[in-house]
Amino acid sequence: MYSFAFTFLFAFTYIWVGANQFLKSDSKGLGWFCFFVSLTALTVALNSTFKISMDVSIWSIFNWYAWSVLWFLFFVMLSLSKNIQRQVGLFTIFCAVTTGWIPGLLILQNIYEIY
């Protein structure tokens, strides 16, 4: 149940992004949602940091901190209307490569195991 709840954070974010594009609406509401998601991700990161066990890896902790910062940047950009699109774009690419692409390659090549 735990992992399904956190997967929902990502899924709902992407659904909302798609709905905004389809409906051509502003993204202020999405920004506020991202703010609360960033707080949730931060609590998961902090909890994982202080309760490191065999089933919580350093990589996972890094991911939660990175995603928390990324969602917070989306909040600042979308809801507070700050002109930081370039910085957010670069950090999004950084997160995509370090938390998705590289680990995915390592898993596919049996260099790293999730469980």
Phi and psi restraints in degrees (range 20) as a CNS / XPLOR table:
assign (resid 1 and name C) (resid 2 and name N)
       (resid 2 and name CA) (resid 2 and name C) 1.0 -56.7 20.0 2
assign (resid 2 and name N) (resid 2 and name CA)
       (resid 2 and name C) (resid 3 and name N) 1.0 -51.0 20.0 2
assign (resid 2 and name C) (resid 3 and name N)
       (resid 3 and name CA) (resid 3 and name C) 1.0 -69.2 20.0 2
assign (resid 3 and name N) (resid 3 and name CA)
       (resid 3 and name C) (resid 4 and name N) 1.0 -31.7 20.0 2
assign (resid 3 and name C) (resid 4 and name N)
       (resid 4 and name CA) (resid 4 and name C) 1.0 -65.5 20.0 2
assign (resid 4 and name N) (resid 4 and name CA)
       (resid 4 and name C) (resid 5 and name N) 1.0 -39.2 20.0 2
assign (resid 4 and name C) (resid 5 and name N)
       (resid 5 and name CA) (resid 5 and name C) 1.0 -63.5 20.0 2
assign (resid 5 and name N) (resid 5 and name CA)
       (resid 5 and name C) (resid 6 and name N) 1.0 -40.9 20.0 2
assign (resid 5 and name C) (resid 6 and name N)
       (resid 6 and name CA) (resid 6 and name C) 1.0 -75.6 20.0 2
assign (resid 6 and name N) (resid 6 and name CA)
       (resid 6 and name C) (resid 7 and name N) 1.0 -31.9 20.0 2
assign (resid 6 and name C) (resid 7 and name N)
       (resid 7 and name CA) (resid 7 and name C) 1.0 -61.9 20.0 2
assign (resid 7 and name N) (resid 7 and name CA)
       (resid 7 and name C) (resid 8 and name N) 1.0 -34.9 20.0 2
assign (resid 7 and name C) (resid 8 and name N)
       (resid 8 and name CA) (resid 8 and name C) 1.0 -60.8 20.0 2
assign (resid 8 and name N) (resid 8 and name CA)
       (resid 8 and name C) (resid 9 and name N) 1.0 -34.2 20.0 2
assign (resid 8 and name C) (resid 9 and name N)
       (resid 9 and name CA) (resid 9 and name C) 1.0 -57.9 20.0 2
assign (resid 9 and name N) (resid 9 and name CA)
       (resid 9 and name C) (resid 10 and name N) 1.0 -44.7 20.0 2
assign (resid 9 and name C) (resid 10 and name N)
       (resid 10 and name CA) (resid 10 and name C) 1.0 -70.6 20.0 2
assign (resid 10 and name N) (resid 10 and name CA)
       (resid 10 and name C) (resid 11 and name N) 1.0 -48.0 20.0 2
assign (resid 10 and name C) (resid 11 and name N)
       (resid 11 and name CA) (resid 11 and name C) 1.0 -59.9 20.0 2
assign (resid 11 and name N) (resid 11 and name CA)
       (resid 11 and name C) (resid 12 and name N) 1.0 -46.8 20.0 2
assign (resid 11 and name C) (resid 12 and name N)
       (resid 12 and name CA) (resid 12 and name C) 1.0 -66.8 20.0 2
assign (resid 12 and name N) (resid 12 and name CA)
       (resid 12 and name C) (resid 13 and name N) 1.0 -35.5 20.0 2
assign (resid 12 and name C) (resid 13 and name N)
       (resid 13 and name CA) (resid 13 and name C) 1.0 -59.4 20.0 2
assign (resid 13 and name N) (resid 13 and name CA)
       (resid 13 and name C) (resid 14 and name N) 1.0 -48.4 20.0 2
assign (resid 13 and name C) (resid 14 and name N)
       (resid 14 and name CA) (resid 14 and name C) 1.0 -68.0 20.0 2
assign (resid 14 and name N) (resid 14 and name CA)
       (resid 14 and name C) (resid 15 and name N) 1.0 -37.1 20.0 2
assign (resid 14 and name C) (resid 15 and name N)
       (resid 15 and name CA) (resid 15 and name C) 1.0 -62.7 20.0 2
assign (resid 15 and name N) (resid 15 and name CA)
       (resid 15 and name C) (resid 16 and name N) 1.0 -43.4 20.0 2
assign (resid 15 and name C) (resid 16 and name N)
       (resid 16 and name CA) (resid 16 and name C) 1.0 -65.5 20.0 2
assign (resid 16 and name N) (resid 16 and name CA)
       (resid 16 and name C) (resid 17 and name N) 1.0 -40.2 20.0 2
assign (resid 16 and name C) (resid 17 and name N)
       (resid 17 and name CA) (resid 17 and name C) 1.0 -59.5 20.0 2
assign (resid 17 and name N) (resid 17 and name CA)
       (resid 17 and name C) (resid 18 and name N) 1.0 -46.4 20.0 2
assign (resid 17 and name C) (resid 18 and name N)
       (resid 18 and name CA) (resid 18 and name C) 1.0 -62.6 20.0 2
assign (resid 18 and name N) (resid 18 and name CA)
       (resid 18 and name C) (resid 19 and name N) 1.0 -42.7 20.0 2
assign (resid 18 and name C) (resid 19 and name N)
       (resid 19 and name CA) (resid 19 and name C) 1.0 -63.2 20.0 2
assign (resid 19 and name N) (resid 19 and name CA)
       (resid 19 and name C) (resid 20 and name N) 1.0 -41.4 20.0 2
assign (resid 19 and name C) (resid 20 and name N)
       (resid 20 and name CA) (resid 20 and name C) 1.0 -60.2 20.0 2
assign (resid 20 and name N) (resid 20 and name CA)
       (resid 20 and name C) (resid 21 and name N) 1.0 -43.6 20.0 2
assign (resid 20 and name C) (resid 21 and name N)
       (resid 21 and name CA) (resid 21 and name C) 1.0 -65.4 20.0 2
assign (resid 21 and name N) (resid 21 and name CA)
       (resid 21 and name C) (resid 22 and name N) 1.0 -44.3 20.0 2
assign (resid 21 and name C) (resid 22 and name N)
       (resid 22 and name CA) (resid 22 and name C) 1.0 -65.5 20.0 2
assign (resid 22 and name N) (resid 22 and name CA)
       (resid 22 and name C) (resid 23 and name N) 1.0 -43.0 20.0 2
assign (resid 22 and name C) (resid 23 and name N)
       (resid 23 and name CA) (resid 23 and name C) 1.0 -88.0 20.0 2
assign (resid 23 and name N) (resid 23 and name CA)
       (resid 23 and name C) (resid 24 and name N) 1.0 -6.2 20.0 2
assign (resid 23 and name C) (resid 24 and name N)
       (resid 24 and name CA) (resid 24 and name C) 1.0 54.8 20.0 2
assign (resid 24 and name N) (resid 24 and name CA)
       (resid 24 and name C) (resid 25 and name N) 1.0 41.3 20.0 2
assign (resid 24 and name C) (resid 25 and name N)
       (resid 25 and name CA) (resid 25 and name C) 1.0 -96.7 20.0 2
assign (resid 25 and name N) (resid 25 and name CA)
       (resid 25 and name C) (resid 26 and name N) 1.0 163.3 20.0 2
assign (resid 25 and name C) (resid 26 and name N)
       (resid 26 and name CA) (resid 26 and name C) 1.0 -71.8 20.0 2
assign (resid 26 and name N) (resid 26 and name CA)
       (resid 26 and name C) (resid 27 and name N) 1.0 166.7 20.0 2
assign (resid 26 and name C) (resid 27 and name N)
       (resid 27 and name CA) (resid 27 and name C) 1.0 -108.3 20.0 2
assign (resid 27 and name N) (resid 27 and name CA)
       (resid 27 and name C) (resid 28 and name N) 1.0 20.1 20.0 2
assign (resid 27 and name C) (resid 28 and name N)
       (resid 28 and name CA) (resid 28 and name C) 1.0 -62.9 20.0 2
assign (resid 28 and name N) (resid 28 and name CA)
       (resid 28 and name C) (resid 29 and name N) 1.0 -42.0 20.0 2
assign (resid 28 and name C) (resid 29 and name N)
       (resid 29 and name CA) (resid 29 and name C) 1.0 -62.4 20.0 2
assign (resid 29 and name N) (resid 29 and name CA)
       (resid 29 and name C) (resid 30 and name N) 1.0 -42.7 20.0 2
assign (resid 29 and name C) (resid 30 and name N)
       (resid 30 and name CA) (resid 30 and name C) 1.0 -61.1 20.0 2
assign (resid 30 and name N) (resid 30 and name CA)
       (resid 30 and name C) (resid 31 and name N) 1.0 -39.2 20.0 2
assign (resid 30 and name C) (resid 31 and name N)
       (resid 31 and name CA) (resid 31 and name C) 1.0 -60.4 20.0 2
assign (resid 31 and name N) (resid 31 and name CA)
       (resid 31 and name C) (resid 32 and name N) 1.0 -43.9 20.0 2
assign (resid 31 and name C) (resid 32 and name N)
       (resid 32 and name CA) (resid 32 and name C) 1.0 -66.7 20.0 2
assign (resid 32 and name N) (resid 32 and name CA)
       (resid 32 and name C) (resid 33 and name N) 1.0 -37.8 20.0 2
assign (resid 32 and name C) (resid 33 and name N)
       (resid 33 and name CA) (resid 33 and name C) 1.0 -60.3 20.0 2
assign (resid 33 and name N) (resid 33 and name CA)
       (resid 33 and name C) (resid 34 and name N) 1.0 -43.3 20.0 2
assign (resid 33 and name C) (resid 34 and name N)
       (resid 34 and name CA) (resid 34 and name C) 1.0 -61.2 20.0 2
assign (resid 34 and name N) (resid 34 and name CA)
       (resid 34 and name C) (resid 35 and name N) 1.0 -34.7 20.0 2
assign (resid 34 and name C) (resid 35 and name N)
       (resid 35 and name CA) (resid 35 and name C) 1.0 -60.5 20.0 2
assign (resid 35 and name N) (resid 35 and name CA)
       (resid 35 and name C) (resid 36 and name N) 1.0 -48.2 20.0 2
assign (resid 35 and name C) (resid 36 and name N)
       (resid 36 and name CA) (resid 36 and name C) 1.0 -69.7 20.0 2
assign (resid 36 and name N) (resid 36 and name CA)
       (resid 36 and name C) (resid 37 and name N) 1.0 -33.4 20.0 2
assign (resid 36 and name C) (resid 37 and name N)
       (resid 37 and name CA) (resid 37 and name C) 1.0 -66.4 20.0 2
assign (resid 37 and name N) (resid 37 and name CA)
       (resid 37 and name C) (resid 38 and name N) 1.0 -38.3 20.0 2
assign (resid 37 and name C) (resid 38 and name N)
       (resid 38 and name CA) (resid 38 and name C) 1.0 -63.0 20.0 2
assign (resid 38 and name N) (resid 38 and name CA)
       (resid 38 and name C) (resid 39 and name N) 1.0 -37.6 20.0 2
assign (resid 38 and name C) (resid 39 and name N)
       (resid 39 and name CA) (resid 39 and name C) 1.0 -65.4 20.0 2
assign (resid 39 and name N) (resid 39 and name CA)
       (resid 39 and name C) (resid 40 and name N) 1.0 -41.1 20.0 2
assign (resid 39 and name C) (resid 40 and name N)
       (resid 40 and name CA) (resid 40 and name C) 1.0 -63.1 20.0 2
assign (resid 40 and name N) (resid 40 and name CA)
       (resid 40 and name C) (resid 41 and name N) 1.0 -46.5 20.0 2
assign (resid 40 and name C) (resid 41 and name N)
       (resid 41 and name CA) (resid 41 and name C) 1.0 -62.6 20.0 2
assign (resid 41 and name N) (resid 41 and name CA)
       (resid 41 and name C) (resid 42 and name N) 1.0 -38.0 20.0 2
assign (resid 41 and name C) (resid 42 and name N)
       (resid 42 and name CA) (resid 42 and name C) 1.0 -64.5 20.0 2
assign (resid 42 and name N) (resid 42 and name CA)
       (resid 42 and name C) (resid 43 and name N) 1.0 -41.1 20.0 2
assign (resid 42 and name C) (resid 43 and name N)
       (resid 43 and name CA) (resid 43 and name C) 1.0 -65.4 20.0 2
assign (resid 43 and name N) (resid 43 and name CA)
       (resid 43 and name C) (resid 44 and name N) 1.0 -36.4 20.0 2
assign (resid 43 and name C) (resid 44 and name N)
       (resid 44 and name CA) (resid 44 and name C) 1.0 -65.5 20.0 2
assign (resid 44 and name N) (resid 44 and name CA)
       (resid 44 and name C) (resid 45 and name N) 1.0 -43.4 20.0 2
assign (resid 44 and name C) (resid 45 and name N)
       (resid 45 and name CA) (resid 45 and name C) 1.0 -61.8 20.0 2
assign (resid 45 and name N) (resid 45 and name CA)
       (resid 45 and name C) (resid 46 and name N) 1.0 -46.9 20.0 2
assign (resid 45 and name C) (resid 46 and name N)
       (resid 46 and name CA) (resid 46 and name C) 1.0 -64.2 20.0 2
assign (resid 46 and name N) (resid 46 and name CA)
       (resid 46 and name C) (resid 47 and name N) 1.0 -43.2 20.0 2
assign (resid 46 and name C) (resid 47 and name N)
       (resid 47 and name CA) (resid 47 and name C) 1.0 -61.4 20.0 2
assign (resid 47 and name N) (resid 47 and name CA)
       (resid 47 and name C) (resid 48 and name N) 1.0 -42.6 20.0 2
assign (resid 47 and name C) (resid 48 and name N)
       (resid 48 and name CA) (resid 48 and name C) 1.0 -66.5 20.0 2
assign (resid 48 and name N) (resid 48 and name CA)
       (resid 48 and name C) (resid 49 and name N) 1.0 -37.4 20.0 2
assign (resid 48 and name C) (resid 49 and name N)
       (resid 49 and name CA) (resid 49 and name C) 1.0 -62.7 20.0 2
assign (resid 49 and name N) (resid 49 and name CA)
       (resid 49 and name C) (resid 50 and name N) 1.0 -43.3 20.0 2
assign (resid 49 and name C) (resid 50 and name N)
       (resid 50 and name CA) (resid 50 and name C) 1.0 -92.0 20.0 2
assign (resid 50 and name N) (resid 50 and name CA)
       (resid 50 and name C) (resid 51 and name N) 1.0 -3.7 20.0 2
assign (resid 50 and name C) (resid 51 and name N)
       (resid 51 and name CA) (resid 51 and name C) 1.0 -126.8 20.0 2
assign (resid 51 and name N) (resid 51 and name CA)
       (resid 51 and name C) (resid 52 and name N) 1.0 42.4 20.0 2
assign (resid 51 and name C) (resid 52 and name N)
       (resid 52 and name CA) (resid 52 and name C) 1.0 -59.9 20.0 2
assign (resid 52 and name N) (resid 52 and name CA)
       (resid 52 and name C) (resid 53 and name N) 1.0 126.8 20.0 2
assign (resid 52 and name C) (resid 53 and name N)
       (resid 53 and name CA) (resid 53 and name C) 1.0 -137.6 20.0 2
assign (resid 53 and name N) (resid 53 and name CA)
       (resid 53 and name C) (resid 54 and name N) 1.0 -173.4 20.0 2
assign (resid 53 and name C) (resid 54 and name N)
       (resid 54 and name CA) (resid 54 and name C) 1.0 -65.2 20.0 2
assign (resid 54 and name N) (resid 54 and name CA)
       (resid 54 and name C) (resid 55 and name N) 1.0 -25.8 20.0 2
assign (resid 54 and name C) (resid 55 and name N)
       (resid 55 and name CA) (resid 55 and name C) 1.0 -99.4 20.0 2
assign (resid 55 and name N) (resid 55 and name CA)
       (resid 55 and name C) (resid 56 and name N) 1.0 7.3 20.0 2
assign (resid 55 and name C) (resid 56 and name N)
       (resid 56 and name CA) (resid 56 and name C) 1.0 -122.5 20.0 2
assign (resid 56 and name N) (resid 56 and name CA)
       (resid 56 and name C) (resid 57 and name N) 1.0 113.0 20.0 2
assign (resid 56 and name C) (resid 57 and name N)
       (resid 57 and name CA) (resid 57 and name C) 1.0 -94.3 20.0 2
assign (resid 57 and name N) (resid 57 and name CA)
       (resid 57 and name C) (resid 58 and name N) 1.0 160.7 20.0 2
assign (resid 57 and name C) (resid 58 and name N)
       (resid 58 and name CA) (resid 58 and name C) 1.0 -59.5 20.0 2
assign (resid 58 and name N) (resid 58 and name CA)
       (resid 58 and name C) (resid 59 and name N) 1.0 -39.0 20.0 2
assign (resid 58 and name C) (resid 59 and name N)
       (resid 59 and name CA) (resid 59 and name C) 1.0 -58.9 20.0 2
assign (resid 59 and name N) (resid 59 and name CA)
       (resid 59 and name C) (resid 60 and name N) 1.0 -43.9 20.0 2
assign (resid 59 and name C) (resid 60 and name N)
       (resid 60 and name CA) (resid 60 and name C) 1.0 -63.3 20.0 2
assign (resid 60 and name N) (resid 60 and name CA)
       (resid 60 and name C) (resid 61 and name N) 1.0 -42.2 20.0 2
assign (resid 60 and name C) (resid 61 and name N)
       (resid 61 and name CA) (resid 61 and name C) 1.0 -62.1 20.0 2
assign (resid 61 and name N) (resid 61 and name CA)
       (resid 61 and name C) (resid 62 and name N) 1.0 -45.6 20.0 2
assign (resid 61 and name C) (resid 62 and name N)
       (resid 62 and name CA) (resid 62 and name C) 1.0 -56.9 20.0 2
assign (resid 62 and name N) (resid 62 and name CA)
       (resid 62 and name C) (resid 63 and name N) 1.0 -44.4 20.0 2
assign (resid 62 and name C) (resid 63 and name N)
       (resid 63 and name CA) (resid 63 and name C) 1.0 -57.3 20.0 2
assign (resid 63 and name N) (resid 63 and name CA)
       (resid 63 and name C) (resid 64 and name N) 1.0 -47.8 20.0 2
assign (resid 63 and name C) (resid 64 and name N)
       (resid 64 and name CA) (resid 64 and name C) 1.0 -64.1 20.0 2
assign (resid 64 and name N) (resid 64 and name CA)
       (resid 64 and name C) (resid 65 and name N) 1.0 -38.8 20.0 2
assign (resid 64 and name C) (resid 65 and name N)
       (resid 65 and name CA) (resid 65 and name C) 1.0 -65.2 20.0 2
assign (resid 65 and name N) (resid 65 and name CA)
       (resid 65 and name C) (resid 66 and name N) 1.0 -45.2 20.0 2
assign (resid 65 and name C) (resid 66 and name N)
       (resid 66 and name CA) (resid 66 and name C) 1.0 -61.5 20.0 2
assign (resid 66 and name N) (resid 66 and name CA)
       (resid 66 and name C) (resid 67 and name N) 1.0 -44.9 20.0 2
assign (resid 66 and name C) (resid 67 and name N)
       (resid 67 and name CA) (resid 67 and name C) 1.0 -68.3 20.0 2
assign (resid 67 and name N) (resid 67 and name CA)
       (resid 67 and name C) (resid 68 and name N) 1.0 -34.8 20.0 2
assign (resid 67 and name C) (resid 68 and name N)
       (resid 68 and name CA) (resid 68 and name C) 1.0 -61.6 20.0 2
assign (resid 68 and name N) (resid 68 and name CA)
       (resid 68 and name C) (resid 69 and name N) 1.0 -45.3 20.0 2
assign (resid 68 and name C) (resid 69 and name N)
       (resid 69 and name CA) (resid 69 and name C) 1.0 -64.0 20.0 2
assign (resid 69 and name N) (resid 69 and name CA)
       (resid 69 and name C) (resid 70 and name N) 1.0 -42.6 20.0 2
assign (resid 69 and name C) (resid 70 and name N)
       (resid 70 and name CA) (resid 70 and name C) 1.0 -62.1 20.0 2
assign (resid 70 and name N) (resid 70 and name CA)
       (resid 70 and name C) (resid 71 and name N) 1.0 -46.9 20.0 2
assign (resid 70 and name C) (resid 71 and name N)
       (resid 71 and name CA) (resid 71 and name C) 1.0 -63.1 20.0 2
assign (resid 71 and name N) (resid 71 and name CA)
       (resid 71 and name C) (resid 72 and name N) 1.0 -37.9 20.0 2
assign (resid 71 and name C) (resid 72 and name N)
       (resid 72 and name CA) (resid 72 and name C) 1.0 -64.8 20.0 2
assign (resid 72 and name N) (resid 72 and name CA)
       (resid 72 and name C) (resid 73 and name N) 1.0 -39.7 20.0 2
assign (resid 72 and name C) (resid 73 and name N)
       (resid 73 and name CA) (resid 73 and name C) 1.0 -63.5 20.0 2
assign (resid 73 and name N) (resid 73 and name CA)
       (resid 73 and name C) (resid 74 and name N) 1.0 -37.9 20.0 2
assign (resid 73 and name C) (resid 74 and name N)
       (resid 74 and name CA) (resid 74 and name C) 1.0 -62.3 20.0 2
assign (resid 74 and name N) (resid 74 and name CA)
       (resid 74 and name C) (resid 75 and name N) 1.0 -40.9 20.0 2
assign (resid 74 and name C) (resid 75 and name N)
       (resid 75 and name CA) (resid 75 and name C) 1.0 -59.3 20.0 2
assign (resid 75 and name N) (resid 75 and name CA)
       (resid 75 and name C) (resid 76 and name N) 1.0 -49.0 20.0 2
assign (resid 75 and name C) (resid 76 and name N)
       (resid 76 and name CA) (resid 76 and name C) 1.0 -61.5 20.0 2
assign (resid 76 and name N) (resid 76 and name CA)
       (resid 76 and name C) (resid 77 and name N) 1.0 -43.5 20.0 2
assign (resid 76 and name C) (resid 77 and name N)
       (resid 77 and name CA) (resid 77 and name C) 1.0 -69.8 20.0 2
assign (resid 77 and name N) (resid 77 and name CA)
       (resid 77 and name C) (resid 78 and name N) 1.0 -45.6 20.0 2
assign (resid 77 and name C) (resid 78 and name N)
       (resid 78 and name CA) (resid 78 and name C) 1.0 -83.8 20.0 2
assign (resid 78 and name N) (resid 78 and name CA)
       (resid 78 and name C) (resid 79 and name N) 1.0 -47.4 20.0 2
assign (resid 78 and name C) (resid 79 and name N)
       (resid 79 and name CA) (resid 79 and name C) 1.0 -87.9 20.0 2
assign (resid 79 and name N) (resid 79 and name CA)
       (resid 79 and name C) (resid 80 and name N) 1.0 -35.1 20.0 2
assign (resid 79 and name C) (resid 80 and name N)
       (resid 80 and name CA) (resid 80 and name C) 1.0 -93.6 20.0 2
assign (resid 80 and name N) (resid 80 and name CA)
       (resid 80 and name C) (resid 81 and name N) 1.0 -0.9 20.0 2
assign (resid 80 and name C) (resid 81 and name N)
       (resid 81 and name CA) (resid 81 and name C) 1.0 55.1 20.0 2
assign (resid 81 and name N) (resid 81 and name CA)
       (resid 81 and name C) (resid 82 and name N) 1.0 38.3 20.0 2
assign (resid 81 and name C) (resid 82 and name N)
       (resid 82 and name CA) (resid 82 and name C) 1.0 -81.6 20.0 2
assign (resid 82 and name N) (resid 82 and name CA)
       (resid 82 and name C) (resid 83 and name N) 1.0 142.9 20.0 2
assign (resid 82 and name C) (resid 83 and name N)
       (resid 83 and name CA) (resid 83 and name C) 1.0 -86.5 20.0 2
assign (resid 83 and name N) (resid 83 and name CA)
       (resid 83 and name C) (resid 84 and name N) 1.0 73.6 20.0 2
assign (resid 83 and name C) (resid 84 and name N)
       (resid 84 and name CA) (resid 84 and name C) 1.0 -125.7 20.0 2
assign (resid 84 and name N) (resid 84 and name CA)
       (resid 84 and name C) (resid 85 and name N) 1.0 29.0 20.0 2
assign (resid 84 and name C) (resid 85 and name N)
       (resid 85 and name CA) (resid 85 and name C) 1.0 -57.2 20.0 2
assign (resid 85 and name N) (resid 85 and name CA)
       (resid 85 and name C) (resid 86 and name N) 1.0 -42.9 20.0 2
assign (resid 85 and name C) (resid 86 and name N)
       (resid 86 and name CA) (resid 86 and name C) 1.0 -63.4 20.0 2
assign (resid 86 and name N) (resid 86 and name CA)
       (resid 86 and name C) (resid 87 and name N) 1.0 -47.2 20.0 2
assign (resid 86 and name C) (resid 87 and name N)
       (resid 87 and name CA) (resid 87 and name C) 1.0 -64.1 20.0 2
assign (resid 87 and name N) (resid 87 and name CA)
       (resid 87 and name C) (resid 88 and name N) 1.0 -41.3 20.0 2
assign (resid 87 and name C) (resid 88 and name N)
       (resid 88 and name CA) (resid 88 and name C) 1.0 -65.9 20.0 2
assign (resid 88 and name N) (resid 88 and name CA)
       (resid 88 and name C) (resid 89 and name N) 1.0 -40.5 20.0 2
assign (resid 88 and name C) (resid 89 and name N)
       (resid 89 and name CA) (resid 89 and name C) 1.0 -61.2 20.0 2
assign (resid 89 and name N) (resid 89 and name CA)
       (resid 89 and name C) (resid 90 and name N) 1.0 -44.6 20.0 2
assign (resid 89 and name C) (resid 90 and name N)
       (resid 90 and name CA) (resid 90 and name C) 1.0 -65.1 20.0 2
assign (resid 90 and name N) (resid 90 and name CA)
       (resid 90 and name C) (resid 91 and name N) 1.0 -40.9 20.0 2
assign (resid 90 and name C) (resid 91 and name N)
       (resid 91 and name CA) (resid 91 and name C) 1.0 -69.7 20.0 2
assign (resid 91 and name N) (resid 91 and name CA)
       (resid 91 and name C) (resid 92 and name N) 1.0 -32.6 20.0 2
assign (resid 91 and name C) (resid 92 and name N)
       (resid 92 and name CA) (resid 92 and name C) 1.0 -63.2 20.0 2
assign (resid 92 and name N) (resid 92 and name CA)
       (resid 92 and name C) (resid 93 and name N) 1.0 -43.6 20.0 2
assign (resid 92 and name C) (resid 93 and name N)
       (resid 93 and name CA) (resid 93 and name C) 1.0 -63.2 20.0 2
assign (resid 93 and name N) (resid 93 and name CA)
       (resid 93 and name C) (resid 94 and name N) 1.0 -44.0 20.0 2
assign (resid 93 and name C) (resid 94 and name N)
       (resid 94 and name CA) (resid 94 and name C) 1.0 -56.4 20.0 2
assign (resid 94 and name N) (resid 94 and name CA)
       (resid 94 and name C) (resid 95 and name N) 1.0 -47.8 20.0 2
assign (resid 94 and name C) (resid 95 and name N)
       (resid 95 and name CA) (resid 95 and name C) 1.0 -64.2 20.0 2
assign (resid 95 and name N) (resid 95 and name CA)
       (resid 95 and name C) (resid 96 and name N) 1.0 -41.1 20.0 2
assign (resid 95 and name C) (resid 96 and name N)
       (resid 96 and name CA) (resid 96 and name C) 1.0 -61.2 20.0 2
assign (resid 96 and name N) (resid 96 and name CA)
       (resid 96 and name C) (resid 97 and name N) 1.0 -42.7 20.0 2
assign (resid 96 and name C) (resid 97 and name N)
       (resid 97 and name CA) (resid 97 and name C) 1.0 -72.4 20.0 2
assign (resid 97 and name N) (resid 97 and name CA)
       (resid 97 and name C) (resid 98 and name N) 1.0 -45.9 20.0 2
assign (resid 97 and name C) (resid 98 and name N)
       (resid 98 and name CA) (resid 98 and name C) 1.0 -82.0 20.0 2
assign (resid 98 and name N) (resid 98 and name CA)
       (resid 98 and name C) (resid 99 and name N) 1.0 -27.3 20.0 2
assign (resid 98 and name C) (resid 99 and name N)
       (resid 99 and name CA) (resid 99 and name C) 1.0 -106.6 20.0 2
assign (resid 99 and name N) (resid 99 and name CA)
       (resid 99 and name C) (resid 100 and name N) 1.0 -7.6 20.0 2
assign (resid 99 and name C) (resid 100 and name N)
       (resid 100 and name CA) (resid 100 and name C) 1.0 -126.8 20.0 2
assign (resid 100 and name N) (resid 100 and name CA)
       (resid 100 and name C) (resid 101 and name N) 1.0 -61.7 20.0 2
assign (resid 100 and name C) (resid 101 and name N)
       (resid 101 and name CA) (resid 101 and name C) 1.0 -67.6 20.0 2
assign (resid 101 and name N) (resid 101 and name CA)
       (resid 101 and name C) (resid 102 and name N) 1.0 -53.9 20.0 2
assign (resid 101 and name C) (resid 102 and name N)
       (resid 102 and name CA) (resid 102 and name C) 1.0 -62.0 20.0 2
assign (resid 102 and name N) (resid 102 and name CA)
       (resid 102 and name C) (resid 103 and name N) 1.0 -49.4 20.0 2
assign (resid 102 and name C) (resid 103 and name N)
       (resid 103 and name CA) (resid 103 and name C) 1.0 -60.7 20.0 2
assign (resid 103 and name N) (resid 103 and name CA)
       (resid 103 and name C) (resid 104 and name N) 1.0 -36.9 20.0 2
assign (resid 103 and name C) (resid 104 and name N)
       (resid 104 and name CA) (resid 104 and name C) 1.0 -61.4 20.0 2
assign (resid 104 and name N) (resid 104 and name CA)
       (resid 104 and name C) (resid 105 and name N) 1.0 -43.9 20.0 2
assign (resid 104 and name C) (resid 105 and name N)
       (resid 105 and name CA) (resid 105 and name C) 1.0 -61.6 20.0 2
assign (resid 105 and name N) (resid 105 and name CA)
       (resid 105 and name C) (resid 106 and name N) 1.0 -43.1 20.0 2
assign (resid 105 and name C) (resid 106 and name N)
       (resid 106 and name CA) (resid 106 and name C) 1.0 -64.4 20.0 2
assign (resid 106 and name N) (resid 106 and name CA)
       (resid 106 and name C) (resid 107 and name N) 1.0 -38.6 20.0 2
assign (resid 106 and name C) (resid 107 and name N)
       (resid 107 and name CA) (resid 107 and name C) 1.0 -68.3 20.0 2
assign (resid 107 and name N) (resid 107 and name CA)
       (resid 107 and name C) (resid 108 and name N) 1.0 -45.0 20.0 2
assign (resid 107 and name C) (resid 108 and name N)
       (resid 108 and name CA) (resid 108 and name C) 1.0 -63.3 20.0 2
assign (resid 108 and name N) (resid 108 and name CA)
       (resid 108 and name C) (resid 109 and name N) 1.0 -28.7 20.0 2
assign (resid 108 and name C) (resid 109 and name N)
       (resid 109 and name CA) (resid 109 and name C) 1.0 -94.7 20.0 2
assign (resid 109 and name N) (resid 109 and name CA)
       (resid 109 and name C) (resid 110 and name N) 1.0 10.9 20.0 2
assign (resid 109 and name C) (resid 110 and name N)
       (resid 110 and name CA) (resid 110 and name C) 1.0 57.5 20.0 2
assign (resid 110 and name N) (resid 110 and name CA)
       (resid 110 and name C) (resid 111 and name N) 1.0 29.5 20.0 2
assign (resid 110 and name C) (resid 111 and name N)
       (resid 111 and name CA) (resid 111 and name C) 1.0 -88.4 20.0 2
assign (resid 111 and name N) (resid 111 and name CA)
       (resid 111 and name C) (resid 112 and name N) 1.0 -31.0 20.0 2
assign (resid 111 and name C) (resid 112 and name N)
       (resid 112 and name CA) (resid 112 and name C) 1.0 -131.2 20.0 2
assign (resid 112 and name N) (resid 112 and name CA)
       (resid 112 and name C) (resid 113 and name N) 1.0 138.1 20.0 2
assign (resid 112 and name C) (resid 113 and name N)
       (resid 113 and name CA) (resid 113 and name C) 1.0 -112.4 20.0 2
assign (resid 113 and name N) (resid 113 and name CA)
       (resid 113 and name C) (resid 114 and name N) 1.0 139.6 20.0 2
assign (resid 113 and name C) (resid 114 and name N)
       (resid 114 and name CA) (resid 114 and name C) 1.0 -71.6 20.0 2
assign (resid 114 and name N) (resid 114 and name CA)
       (resid 114 and name C) (resid 115 and name N) 1.0 -45.2 20.0 2
